[in-house]
Amino acid sequence: MQILQKADVQLWPLALFHLDGRPNWNIWNRYLAGLQIFAPDRKSELFPENIVNGKRVRRAPEHICAIFNFLVDLLNPLSHDYIGKWEIYTYQSAVLAMGELMH
């Protein structure tokens, strides 16, 4: 809950987080790429400002969105009770991708 209390709505919309304060990486992925994200009622879009002059705009450069998408796909099983053993190449890929994001 601490992150929800500290999050600046102007900087990071609360819709990007779970109720317990953890980031929702799938929503972040769509948010950064400027993709449609529907409200829970499925009738309205959460971020209509992603559309400028009738076109969707990214909130991050394309290569950053691609790396973030890769990380979300790679790490998603861990948040769903993954019991298998990770191979060394999985760790290396994740570390290299995170390093590229920080570069």
KOLGU-4560 file (N, C-alpha, C; in nm, 3 decimals, padded with zeros to 5 digits):
<recs>
<n_xx: 00.081 n_yy: -00.120 n_zz: 00.000 ca_xx: 00.000 ca_yy: 00.000 ca_zz: 00.000 c_xx: 00.085 c_yy: 00.126 c_zz: 00.000 mol: A seq: 1 type: MET>
<n_xx: 00.211 n_yy: 00.116 n_zz: 00.038 ca_xx: 00.293 ca_yy: 00.236 ca_zz: 00.047 c_xx: 00.307 c_yy: 00.306 c_zz: -00.087 mol: A seq: 2 type: GLN>
<n_xx: 00.321 n_yy: 00.228 n_zz: -00.193 ca_xx: 00.340 ca_yy: 00.291 ca_zz: -00.324 c_xx: 00.215 c_yy: 00.368 c_zz: -00.366 mol: A seq: 3 type: ILE>
<n_xx: 00.097 n_yy: 00.317 n_zz: -00.330 ca_xx: -00.026 ca_yy: 00.388 ca_zz: -00.364 c_xx: -00.035 c_yy: 00.520 c_zz: -00.289 mol: A seq: 4 type: LEU>
<n_xx: 00.018 n_yy: 00.524 n_zz: -00.168 ca_xx: 00.013 ca_yy: 00.647 ca_zz: -00.090 c_xx: 00.114 c_yy: 00.749 c_zz: -00.142 mol: A seq: 5 type: GLN>
<n_xx: 00.221 n_yy: 00.703 n_zz: -00.206 ca_xx: 00.325 ca_yy: 00.792 ca_zz: -00.253 c_xx: 00.316 c_yy: 00.823 c_zz: -00.401 mol: A seq: 6 type: LYS>
<n_xx: 00.236 n_yy: 00.747 n_zz: -00.475 ca_xx: 00.229 ca_yy: 00.764 ca_zz: -00.620 c_xx: 00.165 c_yy: 00.898 c_zz: -00.655 mol: A seq: 7 type: ALA>
<n_xx: 00.231 n_yy: 00.969 n_zz: -00.743 ca_xx: 00.178 ca_yy: 01.096 ca_zz: -00.793 c_xx: 00.093 c_yy: 01.063 c_zz: -00.915 mol: A seq: 8 type: ASP>
<n_xx: -00.036 n_yy: 01.092 n_zz: -00.907 ca_xx: -00.127 ca_yy: 01.056 ca_zz: -01.015 c_xx: -00.086 c_yy: 01.122 c_zz: -01.146 mol: A seq: 9 type: VAL>
<n_xx: -00.024 n_yy: 01.239 n_zz: -01.137 ca_xx: 00.021 ca_yy: 01.305 ca_zz: -01.259 c_xx: 00.138 c_yy: 01.231 c_zz: -01.322 mol: A seq: 10 type: GLN>
<n_xx: 00.219 n_yy: 01.166 n_zz: -01.241 ca_xx: 00.337 ca_yy: 01.097 ca_zz: -01.292 c_xx: 00.305 c_yy: 00.952 c_zz: -01.327 mol: A seq: 11 type: LEU>
<n_xx: 00.245 n_yy: 00.879 n_zz: -01.234 ca_xx: 00.211 ca_yy: 00.737 ca_zz: -01.253 c_xx: 00.066 c_yy: 00.716 c_zz: -01.216 mol: A seq: 12 type: TRP>
<n_xx: -00.021 n_yy: 00.701 n_zz: -01.312 ca_xx: -00.163 ca_yy: 00.678 ca_zz: -01.282 c_xx: -00.183 c_yy: 00.553 c_zz: -01.198 mol: A seq: 13 type: PRO>
<n_xx: -00.271 n_yy: 00.561 n_zz: -01.100 ca_xx: -00.295 ca_yy: 00.449 ca_zz: -01.009 c_xx: -00.347 c_yy: 00.325 c_zz: -01.080 mol: A seq: 14 type: LEU>
<n_xx: -00.405 n_yy: 00.342 n_zz: -01.198 ca_xx: -00.456 ca_yy: 00.227 ca_zz: -01.274 c_xx: -00.344 c_yy: 00.132 c_zz: -01.315 mol: A seq: 15 type: ALA>
<n_xx: -00.219 n_yy: 00.177 n_zz: -01.306 ca_xx: -00.106 ca_yy: 00.094 ca_zz: -01.344 c_xx: -00.063 c_yy: -00.001 c_zz: -01.232 mol: A seq: 16 type: LEU>
<n_xx: -00.130 n_yy: 00.008 n_zz: -01.117 ca_xx: -00.092 ca_yy: -00.071 ca_zz: -01.001 c_xx: -00.206 c_yy: -00.160 c_zz: -00.955 mol: A seq: 17 type: PHE>
<n_xx: -00.171 n_yy: -00.273 n_zz: -00.896 ca_xx: -00.269 ca_yy: -00.357 ca_zz: -00.828 c_xx: -00.313 c_yy: -00.285 c_zz: -00.701 mol: A seq: 18 type: HIS>
<n_xx: -00.422 n_yy: -00.329 n_zz: -00.641 ca_xx: -00.473 ca_yy: -00.266 ca_zz: -00.520 c_xx: -00.375 c_yy: -00.275 c_zz: -00.403 mol: A seq: 19 type: LEU>
<n_xx: -00.289 n_yy: -00.377 n_zz: -00.404 ca_xx: -00.193 ca_yy: -00.391 ca_zz: -00.295 c_xx: -00.064 c_yy: -00.312 c_zz: -00.320 mol: A seq: 20 type: ASP>
<n_xx: -00.059 n_yy: -00.236 n_zz: -00.429 ca_xx: 00.055 ca_yy: -00.149 ca_zz: -00.456 c_xx: 00.157 c_yy: -00.203 c_zz: -00.553 mol: A seq: 21 type: GLY>
<n_xx: 00.148 n_yy: -00.332 n_zz: -00.588 ca_xx: 00.242 ca_yy: -00.389 ca_zz: -00.684 c_xx: 00.209 c_yy: -00.338 c_zz: -00.824 mol: A seq: 22 type: ARG>
<n_xx: 00.311 n_yy: -00.313 n_zz: -00.906 ca_xx: 00.283 ca_yy: -00.271 ca_zz: -01.044 c_xx: 00.219 c_yy: -00.384 c_zz: -01.124 mol: A seq: 23 type: PRO>
<n_xx: 00.126 n_yy: -00.350 n_zz: -01.208 ca_xx: 00.064 ca_yy: -00.447 ca_zz: -01.299 c_xx: 00.142 c_yy: -00.438 c_zz: -01.429 mol: A seq: 24 type: ASN>
<n_xx: 00.237 n_yy: -00.530 n_zz: -01.450 ca_xx: 00.329 ca_yy: -00.519 ca_zz: -01.563 c_xx: 00.260 c_yy: -00.529 c_zz: -01.698 mol: A seq: 25 type: TRP>
<n_xx: 00.152 n_yy: -00.605 n_zz: -01.708 ca_xx: 00.080 ca_yy: -00.614 ca_zz: -01.835 c_xx: 00.016 c_yy: -00.480 c_zz: -01.870 mol: A seq: 26 type: ASN>
<n_xx: -00.040 n_yy: -00.413 n_zz: -01.771 ca_xx: -00.099 ca_yy: -00.280 ca_zz: -01.796 c_xx: 00.011 c_yy: -00.179 c_zz: -01.827 mol: A seq: 27 type: ILE>
<n_xx: 00.123 n_yy: -00.185 n_zz: -01.754 ca_xx: 00.236 ca_yy: -00.095 ca_zz: -01.783 c_xx: 00.284 c_yy: -00.114 c_zz: -01.927 mol: A seq: 28 type: TRP>
<n_xx: 00.293 n_yy: -00.238 n_zz: -01.969 ca_xx: 00.338 ca_yy: -00.270 ca_zz: -02.104 c_xx: 00.248 c_yy: -00.203 c_zz: -02.207 mol: A seq: 29 type: ASN>
<n_xx: 00.118 n_yy: -00.216 n_zz: -02.190 ca_xx: 00.023 ca_yy: -00.156 ca_zz: -02.283 c_xx: 00.027 c_yy: -00.003 c_zz: -02.274 mol: A seq: 30 type: ARG>
<n_xx: 00.043 n_yy: 00.048 n_zz: -02.153 ca_xx: 00.047 ca_yy: 00.193 ca_zz: -02.130 c_xx: 00.166 c_yy: 00.256 c_zz: -02.201 mol: A seq: 31 type: TYR>
<n_xx: 00.284 n_yy: 00.197 n_zz: -02.185 ca_xx: 00.404 ca_yy: 00.252 ca_zz: -02.249 c_xx: 00.397 c_yy: 00.245 c_zz: -02.400 mol: A seq: 32 type: LEU>
<n_xx: 00.334 n_yy: 00.140 n_zz: -02.452 ca_xx: 00.323 ca_yy: 00.123 ca_zz: -02.597 c_xx: 00.208 c_yy: 00.206 c_zz: -02.656 mol: A seq: 33 type: ALA>
<n_xx: 00.128 n_yy: 00.268 n_zz: -02.571 ca_xx: 00.016 ca_yy: 00.350 ca_zz: -02.620 c_xx: -00.101 c_yy: 00.268 c_zz: -02.668 mol: A seq: 34 type: GLY>
<n_xx: -00.112 n_yy: 00.143 n_zz: -02.623 ca_xx: -00.221 ca_yy: 00.056 ca_zz: -02.665 c_xx: -00.347 c_yy: 00.081 c_zz: -02.583 mol: A seq: 35 type: LEU>
<n_xx: -00.459 n_yy: 00.032 n_zz: -02.633 ca_xx: -00.585 ca_yy: 00.049 ca_zz: -02.562 c_xx: -00.585 c_yy: -00.026 c_zz: -02.431 mol: A seq: 36 type: GLN>
<n_xx: -00.634 n_yy: 00.042 n_zz: -02.327 ca_xx: -00.653 ca_yy: -00.021 ca_zz: -02.196 c_xx: -00.793 c_yy: 00.018 c_zz: -02.151 mol: A seq: 37 type: ILE>
<n_xx: -00.878 n_yy: -00.081 n_zz: -02.138 ca_xx: -01.016 ca_yy: -00.053 ca_zz: -02.101 c_xx: -01.033 c_yy: -00.051 c_zz: -01.950 mol: A seq: 38 type: PHE>
<n_xx: -01.126 n_yy: 00.032 n_zz: -01.905 ca_xx: -01.165 ca_yy: 00.036 ca_zz: -01.765 c_xx: -01.236 c_yy: -00.095 c_zz: -01.731 mol: A seq: 39 type: ALA>
<n_xx: -01.249 n_yy: -00.125 n_zz: -01.602 ca_xx: -01.316 ca_yy: -00.250 ca_zz: -01.564 c_xx: -01.456 c_yy: -00.266 c_zz: -01.622 mol: A seq: 40 type: PRO>
<n_xx: -01.525 n_yy: -00.156 n_zz: -01.651 ca_xx: -01.660 ca_yy: -00.167 ca_zz: -01.708 c_xx: -01.657 c_yy: -00.206 c_zz: -01.856 mol: A seq: 41 type: ASP>
<n_xx: -01.535 n_yy: -00.210 n_zz: -01.915 ca_xx: -01.512 ca_yy: -00.246 ca_zz: -02.056 c_xx: -01.584 c_yy: -00.152 c_zz: -02.154 mol: A seq: 42 type: ARG>
<n_xx: -01.632 n_yy: -00.038 n_zz: -02.106 ca_xx: -01.702 ca_yy: 00.057 ca_zz: -02.194 c_xx: -01.618 c_yy: 00.181 c_zz: -02.223 mol: A seq: 43 type: LYS>
<n_xx: -01.527 n_yy: 00.211 n_zz: -02.134 ca_xx: -01.447 ca_yy: 00.332 ca_zz: -02.153 c_xx: -01.299 c_yy: 00.297 c_zz: -02.149 mol: A seq: 44 type: SER>
<n_xx: -01.222 n_yy: 00.383 n_zz: -02.213 ca_xx: -01.078 ca_yy: 00.362 ca_zz: -02.217 c_xx: -01.014 c_yy: 00.437 c_zz: -02.100 mol: A seq: 45 type: GLU>
<n_xx: -00.918 n_yy: 00.373 n_zz: -02.034 ca_xx: -00.854 ca_yy: 00.436 ca_zz: -01.918 c_xx: -00.765 c_yy: 00.554 c_zz: -01.955 mol: A seq: 46 type: LEU>
<n_xx: -00.701 n_yy: 00.545 n_zz: -02.070 ca_xx: -00.606 ca_yy: 00.650 ca_zz: -02.109 c_xx: -00.638 c_yy: 00.704 c_zz: -02.248 mol: A seq: 47 type: PHE>
<n_xx: -00.747 n_yy: 00.780 n_zz: -02.261 ca_xx: -00.779 ca_yy: 00.834 ca_zz: -02.394 c_xx: -00.673 c_yy: 00.932 c_zz: -02.445 mol: A seq: 48 type: PRO>
<n_xx: -00.588 n_yy: 00.983 n_zz: -02.355 ca_xx: -00.482 ca_yy: 01.075 ca_zz: -02.398 c_xx: -00.374 c_yy: 01.004 c_zz: -02.480 mol: A seq: 49 type: GLU>
<n_xx: -00.382 n_yy: 00.872 n_zz: -02.490 ca_xx: -00.289 ca_yy: 00.798 ca_zz: -02.576 c_xx: -00.321 c_yy: 00.822 c_zz: -02.724 mol: A seq: 50 type: ASN>
<n_xx: -00.429 n_yy: 00.892 n_zz: -02.752 ca_xx: -00.469 ca_yy: 00.920 ca_zz: -02.890 c_xx: -00.448 c_yy: 01.069 c_zz: -02.916 mol: A seq: 51 type: ILE>
<n_xx: -00.364 n_yy: 01.100 n_zz: -03.013 ca_xx: -00.338 ca_yy: 01.239 ca_zz: -03.050 c_xx: -00.363 c_yy: 01.252 c_zz: -03.200 mol: A seq: 52 type: VAL>
<n_xx: -00.450 n_yy: 01.343 n_zz: -03.237 ca_xx: -00.487 ca_yy: 01.363 ca_zz: -03.378 c_xx: -00.533 c_yy: 01.233 c_zz: -03.444 mol: A seq: 53 type: ASN>
<n_xx: -00.608 n_yy: 01.153 n_zz: -03.368 ca_xx: -00.663 ca_yy: 01.030 ca_zz: -03.421 c_xx: -00.567 c_yy: 00.912 c_zz: -03.428 mol: A seq: 54 type: GLY>
<n_xx: -00.443 n_yy: 00.932 n_zz: -03.383 ca_xx: -00.344 ca_yy: 00.823 ca_zz: -03.386 c_xx: -00.297 c_yy: 00.792 c_zz: -03.244 mol: A seq: 55 type: LYS>
<n_xx: -00.267 n_yy: 00.666 n_zz: -03.222 ca_xx: -00.213 ca_yy: 00.624 ca_zz: -03.092 c_xx: -00.066 c_yy: 00.664 c_zz: -03.085 mol: A seq: 56 type: ARG>
<n_xx: -00.027 n_yy: 00.712 n_zz: -02.970 ca_xx: 00.113 ca_yy: 00.752 ca_zz: -02.950 c_xx: 00.175 c_yy: 00.669 c_zz: -02.838 mol: A seq: 57 type: VAL>
<n_xx: 00.300 n_yy: 00.638 n_zz: -02.854 ca_xx: 00.375 ca_yy: 00.564 ca_zz: -02.752 c_xx: 00.417 c_yy: 00.661 c_zz: -02.643 mol: A seq: 58 type: ARG>
<n_xx: 00.430 n_yy: 00.608 n_zz: -02.523 ca_xx: 00.481 ca_yy: 00.688 ca_zz: -02.411 c_xx: 00.630 c_yy: 00.663 c_zz: -02.392 mol: A seq: 59 type: ARG>
<n_xx: 00.686 n_yy: 00.572 n_zz: -02.469 ca_xx: 00.829 ca_yy: 00.541 ca_zz: -02.463 c_xx: 00.873 c_yy: 00.506 c_zz: -02.605 mol: A seq: 60 type: ALA>
<n_xx: 01.002 n_yy: 00.520 n_zz: -02.636 ca_xx: 01.050 ca_yy: 00.482 ca_zz: -02.769 c_xx: 01.021 c_yy: 00.335 c_zz: -02.799 mol: A seq: 61 type: PRO>
<n_xx: 01.013 n_yy: 00.303 n_zz: -02.927 ca_xx: 00.975 ca_yy: 00.169 ca_zz: -02.969 c_xx: 01.068 c_yy: 00.061 c_zz: -02.913 mol: A seq: 62 type: GLU>
<n_xx: 01.200 n_yy: 00.087 n_zz: -02.912 ca_xx: 01.292 ca_yy: -00.016 ca_zz: -02.862 c_xx: 01.274 c_yy: -00.038 c_zz: -02.712 mol: A seq: 63 type: HIS>
<n_xx: 01.239 n_yy: 00.065 n_zz: -02.637 ca_xx: 01.213 ca_yy: 00.050 ca_zz: -02.493 c_xx: 01.086 c_yy: -00.033 c_zz: -02.473 mol: A seq: 64 type: ILE>
<n_xx: 00.983 n_yy: -00.006 n_zz: -02.552 ca_xx: 00.859 ca_yy: -00.084 ca_zz: -02.545 c_xx: 00.884 c_yy: -00.230 c_zz: -02.577 mol: A seq: 65 type: CYS>
<n_xx: 00.968 n_yy: -00.255 n_zz: -02.678 ca_xx: 00.999 ca_yy: -00.393 ca_zz: -02.716 c_xx: 01.074 c_yy: -00.466 c_zz: -02.604 mol: A seq: 66 type: ALA>
<n_xx: 01.170 n_yy: -00.399 n_zz: -02.542 ca_xx: 01.245 ca_yy: -00.460 ca_zz: -02.432 c_xx: 01.153 c_yy: -00.486 c_zz: -02.314 mol: A seq: 67 type: ILE>
<n_xx: 01.068 n_yy: -00.387 n_zz: -02.283 ca_xx: 00.975 ca_yy: -00.402 ca_zz: -02.171 c_xx: 00.879 c_yy: -00.518 c_zz: -02.198 mol: A seq: 68 type: PHE>
<n_xx: 00.831 n_yy: -00.527 n_zz: -02.321 ca_xx: 00.742 ca_yy: -00.638 ca_zz: -02.358 c_xx: 00.813 c_yy: -00.772 c_zz: -02.342 mol: A seq: 69 type: ASN>
<n_xx: 00.938 n_yy: -00.779 n_zz: -02.382 ca_xx: 01.018 ca_yy: -00.901 ca_zz: -02.366 c_xx: 01.028 c_yy: -00.939 c_zz: -02.218 mol: A seq: 70 type: PHE>
<n_xx: 01.058 n_yy: -00.840 n_zz: -02.132 ca_xx: 01.070 ca_yy: -00.869 ca_zz: -01.989 c_xx: 00.938 c_yy: -00.914 c_zz: -01.928 mol: A seq: 71 type: LEU>
<n_xx: 00.829 n_yy: -00.850 n_zz: -01.967 ca_xx: 00.698 ca_yy: -00.890 ca_zz: -01.916 c_xx: 00.668 c_yy: -01.034 c_zz: -01.954 mol: A seq: 72 type: VAL>
<n_xx: 00.693 n_yy: -01.069 n_zz: -02.080 ca_xx: 00.669 ca_yy: -01.207 ca_zz: -02.124 c_xx: 00.761 c_yy: -01.306 c_zz: -02.055 mol: A seq: 73 type: ASP>
<n_xx: 00.884 n_yy: -01.266 n_zz: -02.032 ca_xx: 00.982 ca_yy: -01.354 ca_zz: -01.970 c_xx: 00.953 c_yy: -01.377 c_zz: -01.822 mol: A seq: 74 type: LEU>
<n_xx: 00.914 n_yy: -01.271 n_zz: -01.753 ca_xx: 00.897 ca_yy: -01.278 ca_zz: -01.608 c_xx: 00.754 c_yy: -01.310 c_zz: -01.563 mol: A seq: 75 type: LEU>
<n_xx: 00.659 n_yy: -01.304 n_zz: -01.653 ca_xx: 00.519 ca_yy: -01.327 ca_zz: -01.618 c_xx: 00.495 c_yy: -01.461 c_zz: -01.548 mol: A seq: 76 type: ASN>
<n_xx: 00.558 n_yy: -01.570 n_zz: -01.593 ca_xx: 00.533 ca_yy: -01.698 ca_zz: -01.523 c_xx: 00.570 c_yy: -01.695 c_zz: -01.375 mol: A seq: 77 type: PRO>
<n_xx: 00.668 n_yy: -01.613 n_zz: -01.338 ca_xx: 00.709 ca_yy: -01.608 ca_zz: -01.198 c_xx: 00.600 c_yy: -01.554 c_zz: -01.107 mol: A seq: 78 type: LEU>
<n_xx: 00.513 n_yy: -01.470 n_zz: -01.161 ca_xx: 00.407 ca_yy: -01.415 ca_zz: -01.079 c_xx: 00.283 c_yy: -01.504 c_zz: -01.077 mol: A seq: 79 type: SER>
<n_xx: 00.294 n_yy: -01.621 n_zz: -01.135 ca_xx: 00.181 ca_yy: -01.714 ca_zz: -01.138 c_xx: 00.222 c_yy: -01.852 c_zz: -01.090 mol: A seq: 80 type: HIS>
<n_xx: 00.294 n_yy: -01.855 n_zz: -00.979 ca_xx: 00.334 ca_yy: -01.980 ca_zz: -00.913 c_xx: 00.412 c_yy: -02.075 c_zz: -01.004 mol: A seq: 81 type: ASP>
<n_xx: 00.507 n_yy: -02.022 n_zz: -01.074 ca_xx: 00.594 ca_yy: -02.103 ca_zz: -01.160 c_xx: 00.682 c_yy: -02.191 c_zz: -01.071 mol: A seq: 82 type: TYR>
<n_xx: 00.684 n_yy: -02.320 n_zz: -01.096 ca_xx: 00.762 ca_yy: -02.410 ca_zz: -01.011 c_xx: 00.882 c_yy: -02.470 c_zz: -01.084 mol: A seq: 83 type: ILE>
<n_xx: 00.894 n_yy: -02.443 n_zz: -01.211 ca_xx: 01.005 ca_yy: -02.498 ca_zz: -01.287 c_xx: 01.136 c_yy: -02.427 c_zz: -01.256 mol: A seq: 84 type: GLY>
<n_xx: 01.245 n_yy: -02.488 n_zz: -01.298 ca_xx: 01.377 ca_yy: -02.429 ca_zz: -01.278 c_xx: 01.411 c_yy: -02.338 c_zz: -01.395 mol: A seq: 85 type: LYS>
<n_xx: 01.460 n_yy: -02.219 n_zz: -01.364 ca_xx: 01.502 ca_yy: -02.127 ca_zz: -01.469 c_xx: 01.641 c_yy: -02.165 c_zz: -01.518 mol: A seq: 86 type: TRP>
<n_xx: 01.661 n_yy: -02.157 n_zz: -01.645 ca_xx: 01.791 ca_yy: -02.183 ca_zz: -01.704 c_xx: 01.877 c_yy: -02.057 c_zz: -01.695 mol: A seq: 87 type: GLU>
<n_xx: 02.007 n_yy: -02.074 n_zz: -01.701 ca_xx: 02.100 ca_yy: -01.963 ca_zz: -01.692 c_xx: 02.076 c_yy: -01.860 c_zz: -01.803 mol: A seq: 88 type: ILE>
<n_xx: 02.034 n_yy: -01.907 n_zz: -01.920 ca_xx: 02.012 ca_yy: -01.815 ca_zz: -02.032 c_xx: 01.892 c_yy: -01.724 c_zz: -02.007 mol: A seq: 89 type: TYR>
<n_xx: 01.796 n_yy: -01.772 n_zz: -01.931 ca_xx: 01.681 ca_yy: -01.689 ca_zz: -01.896 c_xx: 01.727 c_yy: -01.573 c_zz: -01.808 mol: A seq: 90 type: THR>
<n_xx: 01.808 n_yy: -01.604 n_zz: -01.708 ca_xx: 01.861 ca_yy: -01.499 ca_zz: -01.621 c_xx: 01.947 c_yy: -01.401 c_zz: -01.701 mol: A seq: 91 type: TYR>
<n_xx: 02.034 n_yy: -01.454 n_zz: -01.785 ca_xx: 02.121 ca_yy: -01.367 ca_zz: -01.864 c_xx: 02.038 c_yy: -01.275 c_zz: -01.954 mol: A seq: 92 type: GLN>
<n_xx: 01.935 n_yy: -01.328 n_zz: -02.015 ca_xx: 01.850 ca_yy: -01.248 ca_zz: -02.103 c_xx: 01.781 c_yy: -01.136 c_zz: -02.025 mol: A seq: 93 type: SER>
<n_xx: 01.730 n_yy: -01.170 n_zz: -01.907 ca_xx: 01.662 ca_yy: -01.070 ca_zz: -01.825 c_xx: 01.759 c_yy: -00.961 c_zz: -01.781 mol: A seq: 94 type: ALA>
<n_xx: 01.878 n_yy: -01.000 n_zz: -01.738 ca_xx: 01.978 ca_yy: -00.902 ca_zz: -01.692 c_xx: 02.021 c_yy: -00.811 c_zz: -01.807 mol: A seq: 95 type: VAL>
<n_xx: 02.047 n_yy: -00.868 n_zz: -01.923 ca_xx: 02.087 ca_yy: -00.787 ca_zz: -02.039 c_xx: 01.976 c_yy: -00.691 c_zz: -02.081 mol: A seq: 96 type: LEU>
<n_xx: 01.851 n_yy: -00.737 n_zz: -02.077 ca_xx: 01.739 ca_yy: -00.650 ca_zz: -02.114 c_xx: 01.724 c_yy: -00.536 c_zz: -02.013 mol: A seq: 97 type: ALA>
<n_xx: 01.737 n_yy: -00.566 n_zz: -01.885 ca_xx: 01.727 ca_yy: -00.461 ca_zz: -01.784 c_xx: 01.844 c_yy: -00.363 c_zz: -01.797 mol: A seq: 98 type: MET>
<n_xx: 01.961 n_yy: -00.416 n_zz: -01.829 ca_xx: 02.076 ca_yy: -00.328 ca_zz: -01.851 c_xx: 02.053 c_yy: -00.234 c_zz: -01.968 mol: A seq: 99 type: GLY>
<n_xx: 01.991 n_yy: -00.284 n_zz: -02.073 ca_xx: 01.960 ca_yy: -00.200 ca_zz: -02.189 c_xx: 01.859 c_yy: -00.091 c_zz: -02.153 mol: A seq: 100 type: GLU>
<n_xx: 01.763 n_yy: -00.124 n_zz: -02.068 ca_xx: 01.666 ca_yy: -00.023 ca_zz: -02.023 c_xx: 01.734 c_yy: 00.088 c_zz: -01.944 mol: A seq: 101 type: LEU>
<n_xx: 01.836 n_yy: 00.052 n_zz: -01.866 ca_xx: 01.904 ca_yy: 00.151 ca_zz: -01.782 c_xx: 02.011 c_yy: 00.228 c_zz: -01.859 mol: A seq: 102 type: MET>
<n_xx: 02.048 n_yy: 00.180 n_zz: -01.977 ca_xx: 02.156 ca_yy: 00.241 ca_zz: -02.054 c_xx: 02.120 c_yy: 00.381 c_zz: -02.098 mol: A seq: 103 type: HIS>
</recs>
